Amino acid sequence: MSHKSQQEYLESCRVRYPSRNREGKSRMIDEISDAMGWTRKHTIKALNEKVTLGKKARRRGAKPRCDEPERAVIIVIWKCSEQPC
């Protein structure tokens, strides 16, 4: 299945997914998991639009405190001091 056809199939399923009851959602998850080769958990996240699907993911964690020139100096000092933790 091509990437474009996967996206089209997933979009059509996303429209139908919220209106189904528990059993219907479970059958839909099984069907999509088999068709796409995904695990159930990944399928659920994809249907709820919590997966990036090829889009660049947001970086998590703290922002860097220093720029590239400062980082180069810190690395030199770190390596000269035998790389302490």
Long-range contacts (C-beta under 8 A, 24 or more apart in sequence): 1-35, 1-36, 3-54, 6-36, 7-53, 9-35, 9-36, 10-36, 10-46, 10-47, 10-53, 13-47, 14-47, 14-49, 17-47
